[in-house]
Amino acid sequence: MSTLDASKSSARGRGIGGGTAGAPTSFDVIAATADGNRAREGGASVTATVLLSGLGAAGEPIACDVVDNGDGTYACSYVVHRRGDYSVSVELDGSPIAGSPFPVFFSAPPTAPAPA
């Protein structure tokens, strides 16, 4: 396996762009080698954590479920349970990937109409 470089690795997908609280969201991590080429095999240690951010933010970090696709990509999924600004931190082999932490906003879930 070629040497991976977290600073050349990236993430893409809805989960680093925000969404609706209470709904599952996901994103992919694309591992890259030191020369900037996409990795073609799995085996790296990828962790992703979501934290509520902003004034008065408190709470436990939300761990993402990470699945090694075996091809240099890693599928990450998570659910936040309340509206607000969050920060998604992603690490590859213990170092942050390019752009991490990602600021994201989750809106409140839609409310059901009152029964007539």
Phi, psi and omega in degrees: 000131177294157179292127179272151180231109181301324182292344177259353181274158186219175176226149177212151177128171185299327185294346174253014178240352180107192182164212182245129179302142179089348180254136178299144175222163183209165174206165178247141171259132180248108181286144179228154179275171182301333179272006175090000178277148178294134176294147183248004177218158181273199176108354179282161174266112179244127175234146178220134182226140180245130179233139171294135181235177180099179183300126177073015181294137177207162177133167180283146175296149176260118179280142176267146170279128182240129178241124176282116180280355177079004183234020182091001175243155184224124180271126181240135179221152180197170177223129170260151187251000177212157180298146173151180177271136181229167176232127179254113179259130182233129178236142175242119183051040174086000179238146181293142176281169179304130177088349182279138003279149181262125176281132180224154178236136176242127178278166178289149177294151178297146179267145179284143178295147178294143179296144182278000000 
